[in-house]
């Protein structure tokens, strides 16, 4: 094995990049970065019926959005089938594998008998030492590994510790199917070896696979990579993660308005810890990450925590960067195209000016979009029912007077407009709130908004006077 660290992320392209896969990719990426090594990407597309091009595209897109870059070209497992067959043939030649001519009916009977007797070894070795000349005519054999029948298979796992299987309970697994196609178990071993993978970091649902793969490594006389099997992610209620918990594709989190940095930070803390620290820069994650610090119990996914963390990242983000993210998100949200059509130099400048106020209130980019609605609203404004109810004849008359007072303001900003409104309130024996709410309704069409003087500054003099004029009494 080489001295430099090589990890790999190896998803099956049968669906989107789900949140558990994203965390596995992150852990592989962090470990490789920490040790100055490489993370390779292998698409395990040997299941030809279920592997799809859209799923491959979604996986690559999800990794790019999360900013988890891989080294070298993407490796497609199916394209290496000839190499996998070559490895199986070499095991056959060395006597460490054999041809099995068991019929489907015989295999079914074996399994039923084993289950009835409570045995986990489902294949009884029917063709293990049998002469191939006894094979039924026209039968295409599988190639099976001649696995050890006594002793133990042991994995020294960085997360799970020492894991031991009794060989008497493990089958002679199939390496090549009757149609000549390699099995997943063989393909993974050959690919990891040929790619120089030094560390396999994956979900603990693969732990039993590790035992099978160790036996293949031993038969091929290859060094086995360092193994780390990380616990799966559960919902906040402790049940296995499902769609109702948040088992969504990474692209769904983008559409919900989460920032890649926030999602990475949240995922790294799902099952891994570094003291009490909750918030990590990317470099801090790389510096601190290590495999033995991963817990053995399932991590719990908590949307509220993710949302709070995302809010922190939004508040810390550069205003111009948020304007860019805001614009990019419009490609992934309903009605985004309609809003995108309203983006121009003026509205972008208004959005940038509003950002310090908007980002204080938002936990997601969707909330940021919702908060900025007043910038993009068409005249005359569509009023929310609550806002419309406030526009009595008396309020409309007041709005007309407020417009007149603001019309006198020439140097237009939040301070000057606030000064004019405070003067108006004092002169008319009103509280500032009695002035602010009619302004808010007339300028935004809603009863809640960012600070009203920020709204005045963002919209600018002409737009504000026009909107006030729309709602003023005759």
Buried (B, 14 or more C-beta within 10 A) or exposed (E): EEEEBBBBBBBBBEBBBBBBBBBBBBBBBBBBBBBEBBBBBBBBBBEEEEBEEEBBEBBBBBBEBBEBEBBEEEBBBBEBBEEBBEBBBEBBEEEBBBBBBBEEEBBEEBBEEBEEEEEEBEBBBBBBEBEEEEBEEEEEBBBBBBBBEEEEBEBEBBBBEEBEBEBEEBBBBBBBEBEEBBBBBBBBBBBBBBBBBBBBBBBBEBBBBBBBBBBBBBBBEBEBBBBBBBBBBBBBEEEEBEEEBBBBBBBBBBBBBBBBBBBBBBBBBBBBBBEEEBEBEBEBBBBBBEBEBBEEEBBBBBEEBBBBBBBBBBBEBEBEEBBEBBBEBBEBBEEBEEBBEEBEEEBBBBBBBBBEBBBEBBBBBBBBBEBBBBBBBEEEBEBBEEBEEBBEEEBBBBBBBBBEBBBEBEEBBBEBBBEBBEEBBEEEEEEBEEBBBBBBBBBBBBBEBBBBBBBBBBBBBEBBBEBBBBBBBE
